[in-house]
Amino acid sequence: KAKTPGKGIVKKVDPKKYVNDADFVVRIIDRQIEERKINIKGAPVIVAGGYGMGSKENFDLLFELADVLGAEVGASAVDAGMAEHGRQVGQTGVTVRPKLYIACGISGQIQHTAGMDQSSMIISINTDPDAPINKIADYAITGDVTEVIPKMIKQNSK
């Protein structure tokens, strides 16, 4: 607060003398839309797929399951073109330690398990009951991923 209040003078100014309507127009020159970053390293739940998923189309089942579980999708089969490299778990990818890791159609070779064997709980889904992944899994489901995963999606969608 001023010790002695001053007396102001109000001047009316016409802004149209200084700027025109075109000065207020915004023109979009270019749009940069960035893809959502893949963050499997910090995900509490990971649904991962391997060669046993059979195809990139079957890999879509993993995204559906991940969606209903609030999970991230990981992979061991990125060189087969089923998933992008940012999802790779293992020696040539990232090491993860989620609370729940669901391994779908993953045999369990050391190159992959080295990146996920510290998960709190591991569930494997594989047609081979003797798959190496089953030795480290807390629960092993013997069955075809294309039959088991849709049932998991249905149960978790309720």
N, C-alpha and C positions, 0 to 999 in steps of 0.2 A: 504494500500500500504506500502510495506516495505521500510525503509530508504535506505538500500543498497540491491539491488536485489541479490539473491543468485544464484549460478550456480548449476543446478540440473543434476542428472545422470539418464538416461533412461535405465532401465533394462528390457529386454524382458523375460517374464515368461510364461512357457507353462502350462496352467491350467490343462491339462490332467495328469500331474504328481501328482496333488493334489486331483482331483475329477474325477469321471467317469460319463458316461451318465446316469446311474441309479440314481445318486444323484439328478438329475433334473426332475425325473419322479414323478408326483403326483398321488397318488392312493386314490380314494374315498372309505372310509371305511363304511360310513353310510350317509343316507340322511334323514333329518327331514323336512317334508313338513307340515307347519302349516296352518290350515284352516284360511280363512279370518275372522277376528273378526267381530262379530255382534255389530253394534253401533246404536241402535235405539234411545238412549238417546239424541244424538246430531243431529239427522236427521231432516231436515227442512220439509220433507214430509214423512208421514207414511201411508202405505196401510195396514190395519189390518184386520184379519179374526177371526171369531168365529165359534161356533158350526154350525151356519147356512150355512157355506161353505160346509157342508155335508161330505167331505172326504179329505184325504191328497192330492189326485189327483186334486181336485177342488182348493186346496190351491195353486197349481202351477199357476193358473190364477192370483193370487195376485203377484207372482214373476214376471210374464209377465207384468202386469200393472205397478208394481214398476220400472221395467226396462225402460219402455218408459217414465215414469215420473221422473226418476232419484231419486226414493224414496227408503226407507227401508221398509221391511215387519215386521209388528208387529202381535201379536196374543193375543187372550184371551182363546184360546182352546188348550193350550199346554198339558194339562193332557189327552186330547183325542188323543194325538200322532200326531196331524196335524202339529205341529211346535216345534222346539227346545226351551228349557227354556229361552235361551238368548233373545228370541223375546217377552217374556211375558210382557204385559202392565197391570198395576193395582197393587192392594195391595200386591200380591205375586210376582210381577215382578218389573218393573221400572216405574217411573213417567216421562211422556214426555210432552213437550210443543211445538210441531211443528207448523209451519205456516199453514199446512194443514194436517188434519187427516181424512182418508177415512175409515169408519167402515163398513166392509162387513160381513153381516150375524152375527152381534153382537147385542145381545138383549139389552144390556146396564145396566146390574146389577151393583150395587154400587161398588163391588169389582173391576170391570174393569174401570168404569167411574172415579173413584177416581184417577186413574193413567193417565187420558188423558183429563179431562174436562177443562183444562186450555189451550187447543189448540186454536190457533187464529181462525181457521175455521174448522168446522166439517161437513163432508158429510156422511150421513148414507145410506146404501143400505140394505133393509130388506123387506121380504114379508109381515111382520106384520106392518100395518100403525100405530098401537098403541104401538109399541115397545118403552120401556123406553128411548132408545138411541135417538129417534126422538125428545124428549123433550129438549135435549141439542144440537141437531144438527142445524146448520145454514141452511142446505139443506137436505131434506129427500127424497130419491128415493124409491118408493114402487115398488118392483119387485124382481125377482129371480136373485141372484148374478151370476148364470151361464149364464144368458142372458144379464144382464146389463154390467158386467165387460168386456166381449169380445167386446161390442160396444164401451166402453171407450178406450180399447186398440187400436181398429181400428181408432177411432177419433184422438188419440194422436200419432199414428204412421206416420201420413202424413207429 
